[in-house]
Amino acid sequence: MEAPRLDRTAFRAGSFADADDHYRHDWRHATPAERLRAARYLISVAFRFELNNPPRLDRSVFSVRAWPRG
């Protein structure tokens, strides 16, 4: 399945009520898997990485440590 493309030229000014109606219409009927797929796509666009090739965690910055006993 091909990833959806984000149309950056599409925009329409509207009211908050219109935005709420649009949100309810589109996402209320979406399955949780569809919602997660859309969120993953938007994150990939925001952080500029390929959808099928996300960045790896830099383990030199993050590490696991044991809590001190006592």
BADRENSE-926460 format. One record per atom (N, C-alpha, C): x negated, y negated, z; residue number from 1; atom name. Coordinates in steps of 0.2 Angstrom, whole numbers. Each point is the difference from the previous one (the first is absolute). Layout:
<east: X; north: Y; up: Z; num: NUM; atomo: CA>
...
//
This chain:
<east: -4; north: 6; up: 0; num: 1; atomo: N>
<east: 4; north: -6; up: 0; num: 1; atomo: CA>
<east: -4; north: -6; up: 0; num: 1; atomo: C>
<east: 1; north: -5; up: -4; num: 2; atomo: N>
<east: -4; north: -6; up: -1; num: 2; atomo: CA>
<east: 2; north: -5; up: 6; num: 2; atomo: C>
<east: -5; north: -3; up: 2; num: 3; atomo: N>
<east: 2; north: -5; up: 6; num: 3; atomo: CA>
<east: 3; north: -6; up: -3; num: 3; atomo: C>
<east: 5; north: -3; up: 3; num: 4; atomo: N>
<east: 4; north: -6; up: -2; num: 4; atomo: CA>
<east: -5; north: -6; up: -1; num: 4; atomo: C>
<east: 1; north: -4; up: -4; num: 5; atomo: N>
<east: -4; north: -6; up: -1; num: 5; atomo: CA>
<east: 4; north: -6; up: 3; num: 5; atomo: C>
<east: -4; north: -4; up: 3; num: 6; atomo: N>
<east: 2; north: -6; up: 3; num: 6; atomo: CA>
<east: 1; north: -6; up: -5; num: 6; atomo: C>
<east: 6; north: -3; up: -1; num: 7; atomo: N>
<east: 1; north: -5; up: -5; num: 7; atomo: CA>
<east: -1; north: -7; up: 4; num: 7; atomo: C>
<east: -6; north: -3; up: 0; num: 8; atomo: N>
<east: -2; north: -6; up: 3; num: 8; atomo: CA>
<east: 3; north: -6; up: -3; num: 8; atomo: C>
<east: 4; north: 1; up: -6; num: 9; atomo: N>
<east: 3; north: -6; up: -3; num: 9; atomo: CA>
<east: 7; north: -1; up: 2; num: 9; atomo: C>
<east: 3; north: 5; up: 3; num: 10; atomo: N>
<east: 7; north: 0; up: 2; num: 10; atomo: CA>
<east: 1; north: -3; up: 7; num: 10; atomo: C>
<east: 4; north: -5; up: 0; num: 11; atomo: N>
<east: 2; north: -4; up: 6; num: 11; atomo: CA>
<east: 6; north: -3; up: -1; num: 11; atomo: C>
<east: 4; north: 0; up: 5; num: 12; atomo: N>
<east: 6; north: -4; up: 0; num: 12; atomo: CA>
<east: 2; north: -3; up: 7; num: 12; atomo: C>
<east: 0; north: -6; up: 0; num: 13; atomo: N>
<east: 2; north: -3; up: 7; num: 13; atomo: CA>
<east: 7; north: 1; up: 2; num: 13; atomo: C>
<east: 1; north: 2; up: 6; num: 14; atomo: N>
<east: 6; north: 1; up: 3; num: 14; atomo: CA>
<east: 1; north: -1; up: 7; num: 14; atomo: C>
<east: 6; north: 1; up: 3; num: 15; atomo: N>
<east: 1; north: -1; up: 7; num: 15; atomo: CA>
<east: -2; north: 6; up: 4; num: 15; atomo: C>
<east: 0; north: -1; up: 7; num: 16; atomo: N>
<east: -2; north: 6; up: 4; num: 16; atomo: CA>
<east: 6; north: 5; up: 0; num: 16; atomo: C>
<east: 6; north: -2; up: -1; num: 17; atomo: N>
<east: 5; north: 4; up: -1; num: 17; atomo: CA>
<east: -1; north: 5; up: -6; num: 17; atomo: C>
<east: -2; north: -3; up: -6; num: 18; atomo: N>
<east: -1; north: 4; up: -6; num: 18; atomo: CA>
<east: -5; north: 5; up: 1; num: 18; atomo: C>
<east: -6; north: -2; up: 4; num: 19; atomo: N>
<east: -5; north: 4; up: 1; num: 19; atomo: CA>
<east: 2; north: 6; up: 5; num: 19; atomo: C>
<east: 4; north: -2; up: 5; num: 20; atomo: N>
<east: 2; north: 6; up: 4; num: 20; atomo: CA>
<east: 5; north: 5; up: -4; num: 20; atomo: C>
<east: 4; north: -3; up: -4; num: 21; atomo: N>
<east: 4; north: 5; up: -4; num: 21; atomo: CA>
<east: -4; north: 4; up: -5; num: 21; atomo: C>
<east: -5; north: -3; up: -3; num: 22; atomo: N>
<east: -4; north: 4; up: -4; num: 22; atomo: CA>
<east: -4; north: 5; up: 4; num: 22; atomo: C>
<east: -3; north: -2; up: 6; num: 23; atomo: N>
<east: -3; north: 5; up: 4; num: 23; atomo: CA>
<east: 5; north: 6; up: 2; num: 23; atomo: C>
<east: 6; north: -2; up: 2; num: 24; atomo: N>
<east: 4; north: 6; up: 2; num: 24; atomo: CA>
<east: 2; north: 4; up: -6; num: 24; atomo: C>
<east: 1; north: -3; up: -6; num: 25; atomo: N>
<east: 2; north: 4; up: -6; num: 25; atomo: CA>
<east: -5; north: 5; up: -2; num: 25; atomo: C>
<east: -7; north: -3; up: 0; num: 26; atomo: N>
<east: -5; north: 4; up: -3; num: 26; atomo: CA>
<east: -3; north: 6; up: 5; num: 26; atomo: C>
<east: -1; north: -2; up: 6; num: 27; atomo: N>
<east: -3; north: 4; up: 5; num: 27; atomo: CA>
<east: 4; north: 4; up: 4; num: 27; atomo: C>
<east: 6; north: -1; up: 1; num: 28; atomo: N>
<east: 5; north: 4; up: 4; num: 28; atomo: CA>
<east: 1; north: 7; up: -3; num: 28; atomo: C>
<east: 0; north: 0; up: -7; num: 29; atomo: N>
<east: 1; north: 6; up: -3; num: 29; atomo: CA>
<east: -6; north: 4; up: -2; num: 29; atomo: C>
<east: -6; north: -3; up: 2; num: 30; atomo: N>
<east: -6; north: 4; up: -2; num: 30; atomo: CA>
<east: -2; north: 5; up: 5; num: 30; atomo: C>
<east: -3; north: 5; up: -2; num: 31; atomo: N>
<east: -2; north: 5; up: 5; num: 31; atomo: CA>
<east: -6; north: -2; up: 4; num: 31; atomo: C>
<east: -2; north: 3; up: 6; num: 32; atomo: N>
<east: -6; north: -2; up: 3; num: 32; atomo: CA>
<east: -6; north: 1; up: -4; num: 32; atomo: C>
<east: 0; north: 5; up: -4; num: 33; atomo: N>
<east: -6; north: 1; up: -5; num: 33; atomo: CA>
<east: -1; north: -5; up: -5; num: 33; atomo: C>
<east: 6; north: -3; up: -3; num: 34; atomo: N>
<east: 0; north: -5; up: -4; num: 34; atomo: CA>
<east: -3; north: -7; up: 3; num: 34; atomo: C>
<east: 2; north: -1; up: 6; num: 35; atomo: N>
<east: -2; north: -6; up: 4; num: 35; atomo: CA>
<east: -7; north: 0; up: 1; num: 35; atomo: C>
<east: -3; north: 6; up: 2; num: 36; atomo: N>
<east: -7; north: 1; up: 2; num: 36; atomo: CA>
<east: -4; north: -1; up: -7; num: 36; atomo: C>
<east: 3; north: 3; up: -5; num: 37; atomo: N>
<east: -4; north: -1; up: -7; num: 37; atomo: CA>
<east: 0; north: -7; up: -2; num: 37; atomo: C>
<east: 5; north: -4; up: 1; num: 38; atomo: N>
<east: 0; north: -7; up: -1; num: 38; atomo: CA>
<east: -5; north: -4; up: 4; num: 38; atomo: C>
<east: 0; north: 2; up: 7; num: 39; atomo: N>
<east: -4; north: -4; up: 4; num: 39; atomo: CA>
<east: -7; north: 2; up: -1; num: 39; atomo: C>
<east: -2; north: 6; up: -2; num: 40; atomo: N>
<east: -7; north: 2; up: -2; num: 40; atomo: CA>
<east: -2; north: -4; up: -6; num: 40; atomo: C>
<east: 5; north: -1; up: -5; num: 41; atomo: N>
<east: -2; north: -4; up: -6; num: 41; atomo: CA>
<east: -1; north: -7; up: 1; num: 41; atomo: C>
<east: 4; north: -3; up: 5; num: 42; atomo: N>
<east: -1; north: -7; up: 1; num: 42; atomo: CA>
<east: -6; north: -1; up: 4; num: 42; atomo: C>
<east: -2; north: 4; up: 5; num: 43; atomo: N>
<east: -7; north: 0; up: 3; num: 43; atomo: CA>
<east: -5; north: 0; up: -5; num: 43; atomo: C>
<east: 0; north: 5; up: -5; num: 44; atomo: N>
<east: -5; north: 0; up: -5; num: 44; atomo: CA>
<east: -1; north: -6; up: -4; num: 44; atomo: C>
<east: 5; north: -4; up: -1; num: 45; atomo: N>
<east: 0; north: -6; up: -4; num: 45; atomo: CA>
<east: -3; north: -5; up: 5; num: 45; atomo: C>
<east: 2; north: -1; up: 6; num: 46; atomo: N>
<east: -2; north: -5; up: 4; num: 46; atomo: CA>
<east: -7; north: 1; up: 2; num: 46; atomo: C>
<east: -3; north: 6; up: 1; num: 47; atomo: N>
<east: -7; north: 1; up: 1; num: 47; atomo: CA>
<east: -4; north: 2; up: -6; num: 47; atomo: C>
<east: 3; north: -1; up: -6; num: 48; atomo: N>
<east: -4; north: 1; up: -6; num: 48; atomo: CA>
<east: -4; north: 7; up: 0; num: 48; atomo: C>
<east: 4; north: 5; up: 1; num: 49; atomo: N>
<east: -4; north: 7; up: -2; num: 49; atomo: CA>
<east: 5; north: 4; up: -4; num: 49; atomo: C>
<east: -3; north: 5; up: -3; num: 50; atomo: N>
<east: 4; north: 4; up: -4; num: 50; atomo: CA>
<east: 4; north: 5; up: 4; num: 50; atomo: C>
<east: 6; north: 1; up: -2; num: 51; atomo: N>
<east: 5; north: 4; up: 3; num: 51; atomo: CA>
<east: -2; north: 7; up: 2; num: 51; atomo: C>
<east: -4; north: 3; up: -5; num: 52; atomo: N>
<east: -2; north: 7; up: 1; num: 52; atomo: CA>
<east: -7; north: 0; up: 3; num: 52; atomo: C>
<east: -3; north: -6; up: 1; num: 53; atomo: N>
<east: -7; north: 0; up: 3; num: 53; atomo: CA>
<east: -1; north: -5; up: 5; num: 53; atomo: C>
<east: 4; north: 1; up: 6; num: 54; atomo: N>
<east: -1; north: -5; up: 5; num: 54; atomo: CA>
<east: -7; north: 0; up: 3; num: 54; atomo: C>
<east: -1; north: -5; up: 4; num: 55; atomo: N>
<east: -7; north: -1; up: 3; num: 55; atomo: CA>
<east: -1; north: 5; up: 6; num: 55; atomo: C>
<east: -6; north: 2; up: 1; num: 56; atomo: N>
<east: -1; north: 4; up: 5; num: 56; atomo: CA>
<east: -2; north: -4; up: 7; num: 56; atomo: C>
<east: 2; north: 3; up: 5; num: 57; atomo: N>
<east: -1; north: -3; up: 7; num: 57; atomo: CA>
<east: -8; north: 0; up: 1; num: 57; atomo: C>
<east: -2; north: -6; up: 2; num: 58; atomo: N>
<east: -7; north: -1; up: 1; num: 58; atomo: CA>
<east: -2; north: 2; up: 7; num: 58; atomo: C>
<east: -3; north: 6; up: 1; num: 59; atomo: N>
<east: -1; north: 3; up: 6; num: 59; atomo: CA>
<east: -6; north: -3; up: 4; num: 59; atomo: C>
<east: -3; north: -4; up: -3; num: 60; atomo: N>
<east: -6; north: -4; up: 4; num: 60; atomo: CA>
<east: 3; north: -5; up: 4; num: 60; atomo: C>
<east: 6; north: -2; up: -2; num: 61; atomo: N>
<east: 4; north: -5; up: 4; num: 61; atomo: CA>
<east: 4; north: 3; up: 6; num: 61; atomo: C>
<east: 4; north: 5; up: -2; num: 62; atomo: N>
<east: 4; north: 3; up: 4; num: 62; atomo: CA>
<east: -3; north: 7; up: 3; num: 62; atomo: C>
<east: 1; north: 1; up: 6; num: 63; atomo: N>
<east: -2; north: 6; up: 3; num: 63; atomo: CA>
<east: 4; north: 3; up: 5; num: 63; atomo: C>
<east: -1; north: 6; up: 2; num: 64; atomo: N>
<east: 5; north: 3; up: 5; num: 64; atomo: CA>
<east: -5; north: 1; up: 6; num: 64; atomo: C>
<east: 3; north: -2; up: 6; num: 65; atomo: N>
<east: -4; north: 1; up: 6; num: 65; atomo: CA>
<east: 4; north: 3; up: 5; num: 65; atomo: C>
<east: -2; north: 4; up: 5; num: 66; atomo: N>
<east: 3; north: 3; up: 5; num: 66; atomo: CA>
<east: 1; north: -5; up: 6; num: 66; atomo: C>
<east: 6; north: 1; up: 3; num: 67; atomo: N>
<east: 1; north: -5; up: 6; num: 67; atomo: CA>
<east: -4; north: 3; up: 6; num: 67; atomo: C>
<east: -3; north: -5; up: 4; num: 68; atomo: N>
<east: -4; north: 2; up: 6; num: 68; atomo: CA>
<east: 5; north: 4; up: 5; num: 68; atomo: C>
<east: -3; north: 5; up: 3; num: 69; atomo: N>
<east: 4; north: 4; up: 5; num: 69; atomo: CA>
<east: -1; north: -3; up: 6; num: 69; atomo: C>
<east: 5; north: 0; up: 4; num: 70; atomo: N>
<east: -1; north: -3; up: 7; num: 70; atomo: CA>
<east: 6; north: -2; up: 4; num: 70; atomo: C>
//
